[in-house]
Amino acid sequence: MNDTSHPALIGALTTTAPKTYNFSPGPTSLPQSVEERIAQSFQTGKLTSLALSHRSPEFVKILSTTKAKIRDVMSVPDNYEILFTHGGGHGQFAAVPLNLCTSSDDVATYVINGTWSERGRDEAKRYCTVNTIDAKGENGQYTTFPALDEANIDSRSKFIYLCSNETVNGIELYRLPNLPESLRHIPLVVDASSDFSTKPIDWEGANVGILFACASKNIGHPGATVTIVRKDLMGQASPLCPGVFHYKTNAQSDNLWNTPATFNIEVIGWVMDWLIEQGGVEACEQRSKAKAQCLYDIIDSVPEVYQTPVEPKSLRSRMNVPFSVMNGDQKKTDSFLIEAWEAGIVGLRTLTPFGVGEYLRASLYNGVSLAQANVLASFMKDFAARQK
Ligand SMILES: *Cc1c(COP(=O)(O)O)cnc(C)c1O
């Protein structure tokens, strides 16, 4: 039965089912009405931002209104600059230390609780002196987030880096941590690549210095990254910081130092419009909660069939739900994937730079509606019933 060459087992996303439910970890589907707006933009007979010069008045307007929409949706205070940067999340792994550390002797603290913070740390090691707070458990897995205090944070740190949603491990901070008063002089750097726009951010309360999000999870397509920088942190960059990564250089030239990802930026604006229509970030958080809850409920209700690794429950990601089928039994996992695929449910076998891993994963970004999450939940329920 379980042919290893079945497309479902190698992560193929095109099925024979009439309708597709895309739970991919990114890039992935955008909300349906945004996808329709993209398609319609090509039928107006007007130049789209794919054909507009980035310095034309038309595109300059798209750029500034998109930034204004992000500022509005995410309540970004005026003392923060919003930039569209190149190189995705990985670009920022390098750009952050290059902009905040003048020399490689400067210290930075990295909180490591999953694969993406590990990657950020490894890149930073090339540019600064990295202290790590590592949350890896005795079993070699990341399943939690560590406490942060004077005992583990060097007060000379130029910044404290964390990932607010560990996409692969399924660990999310619903709110950013509040550091003790004695550490409040240290700005927080947040990789929000996979949870940006799905919950409010307390910019000043949490002392956010920099927050970045590659577009391809919740807010758009790969090629554009939203990087939000507190203005007082611009101007201490390493002399080796490349121009395309240099926050001040890009801010001073109104984000037109070189060609930004024009079309992708316009699409981010359309996703922001959609978020506003849908009730803003608070409503988005409620939807995200409900989408995740319907999956965790079925997982918790049949622990003999499904397992999920993250403890405590208050850190379970609403964006990415990792789960195993029959404790990772390969035959059962393969049947699950093939049957899901035949029902049009795709993206659960996640191909990452870290391998396929032992868990399947359902990603529930903005492009996934509550109705779609419920389709997966009922499939999981039926599959579980068939295992009795
Ligand atoms: C996807 C992801 C990245 C990597 O982004 P790229 O755009 O591929 O460089 C970084 N951090 C997190 C948390 C992610 O989910």
Residues whose N, C-alpha, C, O or C-beta is under 5 A from the ligand:
A	BS01	LIG	G87 G88 G89 H90 G91 W116 N165 T167 D191 S193 S194 C214
